[in-house]
C-alpha cells in the first residue's frame, strides 16, 4: 500500500507541483486548499504524513497544527511545514505548535521528498521497532518505553512527542558524552544537516520543560557551548533527593495550572 500524504496548501500551482512530484515518487496524495478542509481530511484519511502550509485561509497553519496535535486521532501524525517565512522566530513558532520538520519556500522538490521519506522512516522505525528500540532502555531514574513514546522519569510517566523521544534516545545512547548537533540532526531527523540548529534548540527546551526541576538551570540535559548537548543522569543516593524535589515542583506546577484555569474560567 502506498504511503498516504495529506497536502494542505492554498496556492493551486504549488499544490499541483508538489502533489504531482510526490505521486510520481510513489505516494498517494490527498489535497486541501484551506485549514478547515485540511483538518476534515486528516480525520477522514488518517494520513501517514501531513504537509502543511502556514499561510492558509479560514484556519492558519499554526492554529491547525495545534488542533491536530491536541486531537488524539491525529496527534501522532508527522507534520512537515512548508512556508515562505524563513526567519528563526517563524521556525520556532512552527516547532512550538507541534511541527516535526520545517521547509522554507522556495525549496527543491528532491529535498522535500528526502524530508518526507525521513519522517516516514522514523515513524515506521518507532512502530515496528528497530535494532536500537528492541528493548526498553533505562539508566538511573529514566526508562524509555518506545511503543508508547513515553519516558518513566523518577517513577512518573512523561508523554513525549516522536521527536522528543528520538532526541532523548539519541542522548541516552551516549550518556555522559557531548553529542554534536550535526550527529543529532542526522540521527534524529534523518537527513544531512545544514547550519541551522534552532530545530534542536527548540526540542531540547521542550524536553527540559518536561524533565528538569528548573528548565532555565538544567541539571540533566546540559548545553556544552560550541560542542553540543550532554545527558547526565543521577545515580545512587542522588536519586532519592531529586525525586523529592521533582515531586514538589510538580505539585507547584499543578497548583499554578489550576489557579490559571480558575482565573480564565
N, C-alpha and C positions, 0 to 999 in steps of 0.2 A: 504494500500500500504506500502511495506517495505521501510524504510529509505535507501537512496542511498549513499554509501560511495565510494569515489574515492581514491584508494591506489596507491601512486606513490613511488615505491621502486625498486631499481635496482637489489638487491640480490634476486634471484629466490626462494631460500629456505625460506627466511624471508617473501617474498611476499605470498607464498603459505600458510605458517603457519598463518600469520595474517589474510589473506582473509578467510581461512577455519574457523578460530575461529569466525570471525565476521559473516560469513554466518550461522554458527551454532547458533549464537546468534540472528538471525532474520534480518540481514541486507542484502541488495543487494549490492554487491561489484564489482566495475569496477577496472581494474588493468592497470597500465602503468609502464614501466621499465626505462623511461628516461623523462627528463623535457619537451621536445618538444611534445611527445605523451601525457604526463600528461596535458599540457595546452590545447591541442586539445580536450581531453576527458572532461575536465572541461567545455569547451564551448559547447560541444555536449550534455552532460547529465545534466548540472546544478545540480550537486550532493548536497545532504543535508550537507555533510561534506567532507573535504579533509584531508587525512593522507599523510604527505609529508616528505620524507627522505631528508636530507641536501646534502649528497654526491651523486649527480646524474650525469650521463653522459649527454653530449650535453648542457644542461642548469642546473646549480646547483640549489639546493633548495631555497637558499636565493633570488637569482635572480628571480626564478619562483614565489615565494611568493610575491615579489614586483610587478611583472607583473599582477598577479591575483588581487591584491589589487587596481591597477590602472585602471583595466578594469571594467566598471560599471556592466557588465554582471556577474562577479564573485566576485565583491568587498565585497559582504555581506556573502559569504560562510565561515563558520568557518573552520579554518585550525589548525590541530594538527601536530606538527613537531616531527618526530622520528629521532634520531641521536645518534651516538656514542660519539659525542662531548659534554661533560657534564660540562665544565668549565663555571663559571659565565659569562665571556665575550661572550661565544658562545650562552648562553641563551639570553643575552641582544641583541645580533645581530639578533637572531631569532624573538624576540618580536618587535624589531625595524623595521624589514622587514614586519611585519603585522601578525605574528602568534598569535593565540588565546591561545594556550597551547603548552607545550613542554615536551616530554617524552624521557628519556635517555636510550639507549641500554646498557646492556640487561635489559629488563623490563618484568614484569609479565603480561600475557595476560589478566587476570582478571582486572588488573589495567588499561590496555589500554581500555577495554570495559567500565569501570567506567568513564574514561575521555571522551570517545566518547559520552556516554549517557548524561553526564553532559553538554557538549557543545550543544547537540541537545535539551536538556530540556530548556536551556537558550534561544536558538533561537526560539523555539516554544512559550515560555512564552512571548517573545518580539512581536511575530507576532499576537498571539491570544489575548494577554492581560491577566494579572493575577490580583489578588486582590490588589497588590501593584502598578499596572500600569493601573488601570481603569480610572484614571483622570490625566490630565496634572498637574504636581507638580510644585509649584513655591514658591520662597522665595526671597524677596528683588529684586535684578536685574536678578535673574535666573529663567527661566522657562524650564522645561524638556518636550519634545514632543516625547513620546515613539514610535509612529508609524513611525517616520522619523529618529529615533536615533539622535535627534538634541537638542541642547540647545539654547535657546534665551538668550543671555548674553548681558546685557546693550542694549537691543533692537536690537541686531545684531544676526543673526543666525550663529551658530557654528556647523559644521558637526562633529559627534563623531563616533568612531567605536562602535561595540556592547559592547566590554569590557569597553571602556571609559564611555559609557553611564551607564552601570551597576555599575561601581565603583562610579561614581558621584551620582547616585541614592542612593547607599548604604550610602554614606557620608551625603547626604541631609536628609535622614530619621533620622539621629542623629545629626542634625545641632548643632554646638556649643559643641559637646561631642567628646571625644577622642575615636576613633574606633580601636580596636586591630587588628593587621594583621591576626590573626587566624580567627576572625569573617569575615573579608573582604574576605579571601580566601574561606571560607566555603560558604558565601552568594553569592559572585560574580562568583567564579569558580565552585562551586557546589560539592566539594569533601573535604574530611578531609585533612587538611593542613599538610605539612611537615615543616622542619625547614628552608626552603629556601624562603625568602620573596623578592628576587630580582624581581620576577614576578610583585609584587605590585609596587616596586620602579620604574620600567620602565614605567608602565602605569600612575603612578602619575606624572612622569616627562612629559609625553606626554600631560596629562591634563593641567599641568601648562603652557606648551608652548602655548596652545590654549586659556587659560583663564587669565593668570597672565600678568600684565604690564611688570614685570621683573621676569622670571621664576627662576632666581638664588636667588631672595629675595622674596619668595612667601608671599602674603598678605592674600590669601583666603584659599588655601589648605596647611595647616601647618603641619609640622612634629613635633610630640611630642616624643622626643627621648626616646627610651626604652619602649614606650607605644603604638604608632600607629600614626594615622592621624586625623586631625580635620578640618572640613569645617566651616569657619567663613565668613559670607557674610554681607556686609554693609546694612544699612537701613537709612531711612530718608534723611537728608541733605548730608550725605556722598556720596550717590549715584550720585548726580549731579557732584560733584567734580571728582569722579573716572571715570565717563562717559567721561568727557573732557580729562582726562589723557589717557584712553584707546583709544580714537579716535586719539589722537596724536601718540601713539605708533603704531597703525595700519597703519597710514599714513606713518610713517618712515619705517616700515617693508615692505610695498608695494613698496616704492621708492627703498629700498635696493634690493628687489627681481627683480625689473625692471632693475636696474643697472647691477645686476649679469647676467641676461638673455642677455643684450646687450653685455657684455664682453665675454660671451661664444658663442655668435652667430657667 
